[in-house]
Amino acid sequence: MTQLSRRVALALMLACALVLFTACQDQTQYQMASAPTQNVNQVTAVPVTVEEEEPFDYDSYDPASEEGIGDDLDASGQVVTDLSALLDMDRNATVYNDPTGAPTMNSVYAGATPVIIDPIDKPTPTPVPPLTFSEYIVYDATKLGISFEAPTGWIVDDVEQSVYLLTNPDPSVDYQATERVSAYTVNTEYSQSDLAKEVRNVLSTLRADFSSFSPTNTATRSLLDKTGVYADFSGVTKAGQSVAGRVHAVCVNKKLYILEMTYPKAYTETYKDTVYKRFRHSVKITK
């Protein structure tokens, strides 16, 4: 073979090798591009919206708002002085009821589920006749330096220097209602805490006349244009009479005024909505 032939054959061999190398390289790149690497540990996060509960604002909460403070104000926020309008507005007197006894539990067989039943002979409360007070007059408690309105015809006892007592001559049901007002000079203006203590002291004294006695917690309510403290009670006297009442105290210009009302429990709503309300909105300091 001539030298020229050898050169041509070598050139052809080099050309074929170059073509084969280029084809292999393109195939490898194609396979790598068509099979991308996947990350099996990758997790797509899904956003979740969590609504946070707004915390209760104890700093701005006013428990006195539940006790009728401001019930002497009209829609514009002005103090109402007209007595008839006040009597119509004041409809939120606290009502105290004795706790209801636990119902009879009937379990005939051992392991049986208790079943609540009402006895067939459960007593029905005896209805009481309606009680109304159609006329009121002004009672002037000169020794106490106050005046107020109460039903006409009530018996007055003002023998004590610091106490003015009214008694209903009608023993409705089996008990004669009373309205006792007292006034004492004190050394300082009483705080609500001081007034609450006075109310509890009066309740403690009243308890001695009862065989069973259940007072409520104290609460605030205005009297003589000041914030006072009051509490209700219910009980049975040693004579077997079912009685309820209210004690309300307030301090004005270093003078402590205390109202004690007692009445037949069956007429609790009547006395709160009439006699007590009339006193509260008509009492005035006269000296």
C-alpha positions in Angstrom: 0.0 0.0 0.0 1.3 3.4 -0.9 1.9 6.0 1.6 -0.9 8.1 0.3 -3.3 5.2 0.7 -2.3 4.8 4.3 -2.9 8.4 5.0 -6.4 8.3 3.5 -7.3 5.1 5.5 -6.1 6.7 8.7 -8.1 9.8 8.0 -11.3 7.7 7.5 -10.7 5.8 10.7 -10.3 9.1 12.7 -13.5 10.5 11.1 -15.5 7.3 12.0 -14.2 7.4 15.6 -15.2 11.1 15.9 -18.7 10.4 14.7 -19.2 7.5 17.2 -17.9 9.6 20.1 -20.3 12.5 19.3 -23.3 10.1 19.1 -22.6 8.5 22.5 -22.2 11.9 24.1 -25.6 13.2 22.8 -27.3 10.0 24.0 -25.9 10.3 27.5 -27.0 14.0 27.7 -30.5 13.0 26.5 -30.9 10.3 29.2 -29.7 12.7 31.9 -32.1 15.4 30.8 -35.1 13.0 30.6 -34.7 11.6 34.1 -34.4 14.4 36.6 -33.5 13.6 40.2 -36.4 13.6 42.6 -36.1 14.4 46.3 -38.4 11.8 48.1 -37.9 13.6 51.4 -39.3 16.9 50.2 -42.8 17.8 51.8 -44.9 20.7 50.5 -46.0 22.8 53.5 -49.7 23.8 53.5 -50.4 27.1 55.2 -53.0 26.8 58.1 -54.8 29.8 59.4 -55.3 29.7 63.2 -57.8 32.1 64.7 -56.6 33.2 68.1 -59.3 33.7 70.8 -59.4 37.2 72.1 -58.5 37.1 75.8 -61.1 38.4 78.4 -60.4 41.9 79.4 -60.6 41.8 83.2 -59.2 45.3 83.6 -62.2 46.9 81.9 -64.9 44.6 83.2 -67.2 46.3 85.7 -69.2 43.8 87.8 -71.4 46.7 89.0 -73.0 46.8 85.6 -74.9 43.7 86.6 -76.4 45.3 89.7 -78.6 48.1 88.3 -76.1 51.0 88.7 -77.2 53.7 86.4 -80.8 52.6 86.2 -81.8 56.2 87.2 -80.5 57.5 83.9 -82.5 58.1 80.8 -81.5 57.4 77.2 -79.4 60.6 77.1 -77.5 59.7 80.3 -79.3 62.4 82.4 -80.5 61.6 85.9 -84.3 61.2 86.0 -85.9 63.0 88.9 -89.5 62.5 88.1 -90.8 59.9 90.6 -93.3 58.2 88.3 -90.7 57.8 85.5 -88.3 56.3 88.0 -90.8 53.8 89.2 -91.4 52.7 85.6 -87.7 52.4 84.9 -86.6 50.5 88.0 -87.5 46.9 87.0 -84.4 45.0 87.9 -84.7 44.4 91.7 -82.8 41.3 92.8 -85.0 38.3 93.5 -83.9 35.7 95.9 -85.3 32.2 95.9 -84.6 29.4 98.3 -82.6 26.6 96.7 -84.7 23.9 95.2 -84.5 20.6 97.0 -82.8 17.6 95.2 -85.4 15.4 93.3 -86.1 11.9 94.5 -83.7 9.3 93.1 -85.3 6.0 92.4 -83.0 3.0 92.0 -84.9 -0.2 92.5 -82.2 -2.7 91.5 -78.6 -2.8 92.5 -76.5 -1.2 89.8 -79.4 0.3 88.0 -79.1 3.8 86.6 -80.8 6.4 89.0 -84.0 7.9 87.5 -85.2 11.3 88.6 -88.9 11.3 89.5 -91.4 13.8 90.9 -93.5 12.5 93.7 -97.2 12.3 92.9 -98.2 14.1 96.1 -95.8 17.0 95.5 -97.3 20.0 97.3 -98.6 22.8 95.2 -97.8 26.4 96.5 -100.9 28.0 97.9 -101.7 31.1 95.9 -101.8 34.4 97.8 -104.3 37.2 97.2 -102.9 40.3 95.4 -101.5 43.0 97.6 -101.6 46.7 96.5 -100.6 50.0 98.1 -102.7 52.7 96.4 -101.8 55.7 98.5 -98.5 57.0 99.8 -97.7 59.9 102.2 -94.5 61.6 103.3 -93.1 60.4 106.6 -90.8 63.0 108.3 -88.2 61.3 110.4 -87.0 64.5 112.1 -84.5 62.8 114.5 -82.8 61.2 111.5 -82.9 64.3 109.4 -84.6 62.6 106.4 -88.1 62.2 104.9 -89.5 59.6 102.6 -92.7 58.2 101.2 -94.4 55.0 102.4 -97.9 53.6 102.3 -100.5 55.6 104.2 -101.7 54.2 107.5 -98.5 52.4 108.6 -97.7 52.5 112.4 -94.9 54.9 113.4 -92.4 54.2 116.1 -89.7 56.9 116.5 -88.9 56.5 120.2 -85.3 55.7 119.6 -83.0 58.6 118.8 -81.4 57.0 115.7 -84.2 54.7 114.5 -87.5 55.3 112.7 -89.7 52.3 112.3 -92.8 51.8 110.2 -95.0 48.7 110.5 -97.8 47.6 108.2 -100.9 47.1 110.3 -102.1 44.4 107.9 -100.6 41.0 108.7 -100.7 39.8 105.1 -100.3 36.0 105.0 -99.0 35.7 108.6 -96.4 38.5 109.0 -96.5 42.3 109.4 -94.0 44.0 107.1 -91.7 46.5 108.5 -89.6 49.4 107.2 -86.8 50.4 109.6 -84.5 53.4 108.9 -81.5 54.3 111.0 -78.9 57.0 110.9 -75.6 57.3 112.7 -72.8 59.9 112.5 -69.4 58.3 111.6 -65.9 59.6 111.6 -65.1 59.2 107.9 -66.8 58.7 104.5 -67.4 55.0 104.2 -66.0 53.0 101.3 -68.0 50.3 99.6 -66.0 47.8 101.7 -67.1 49.5 104.9 -70.7 49.6 103.7 -70.6 45.9 102.9 -69.3 45.2 106.4 -72.2 47.2 107.9 -74.8 45.3 105.8 -73.3 41.9 106.9 -73.4 43.0 110.5 -77.1 43.8 110.2 -77.8 40.4 108.5 -75.9 38.7 111.4 -78.1 40.5 113.9 -81.3 39.6 112.0 -80.2 35.9 111.9 -80.8 35.6 115.6 -84.6 35.9 115.1 -84.7 33.1 112.5 -84.6 29.3 112.7 -83.3 29.2 109.2 -81.6 32.1 107.4 -80.2 32.5 103.9 -78.6 35.9 102.9 -77.3 36.8 99.4 -74.0 38.3 98.6 -73.7 42.1 98.8 -74.0 44.3 95.7 -74.0 48.0 94.9 -76.9 50.3 94.2 -77.5 54.0 94.5 -79.3 55.6 97.4 -79.5 59.3 98.3 -77.6 60.0 95.0 -74.6 57.9 96.3 -73.4 54.4 95.6 -74.6 52.2 98.4 -74.4 48.5 99.2 -77.3 46.1 99.7 -78.2 42.5 100.2 -81.3 40.3 100.3 -82.2 37.5 102.7 -84.8 34.8 103.1 -85.7 32.6 106.0 -88.2 31.1 108.5 -88.7 32.8 111.9 -88.7 30.9 115.1 -92.5 31.3 115.0 -92.6 29.5 111.7 -93.2 32.5 109.5 -91.7 32.6 106.0 -90.0 36.0 105.7 -87.8 37.8 103.2 -86.2 41.2 103.2 -83.5 43.6 102.1 -80.8 45.7 103.8 -79.4 48.8 102.1 -76.7 51.1 103.5 -75.2 54.3 102.2 -72.9 57.0 103.7 -73.5 60.7 102.9 -71.4 63.5 104.5 -70.1 61.2 107.2 -73.5 60.0 108.1 -74.4 56.3 107.8 -78.0 55.5 106.7 -79.3 52.0 106.8 -82.7 50.7 105.5 -84.0 47.4 106.8 -87.1 46.0 105.2 -88.9 42.7 106.1 -92.0 41.3 104.5 -93.8 38.0 103.9 -91.7 36.0 101.4 -94.8 35.3 99.3 -95.0 39.1 98.6 -91.3 39.7 97.8 -91.9 41.1 94.4 -94.7 43.3 95.6 -92.7 45.0 98.3 -89.6 45.4 96.2 -91.5 46.9 93.3 -93.6 49.2 95.5 -92.6 50.1 99.0 -88.8 49.7 98.6 -88.8 51.4 95.3 -90.9 54.3 96.6 -88.5 54.8 99.5 -85.4 54.7 97.4 -86.6 57.3 94.9 -88.3 59.6 97.5 -85.9 59.7 100.5 -84.4 63.1 101.1 -82.0 64.6 103.6 -83.9 67.4 105.4 -81.1 68.7 107.7 
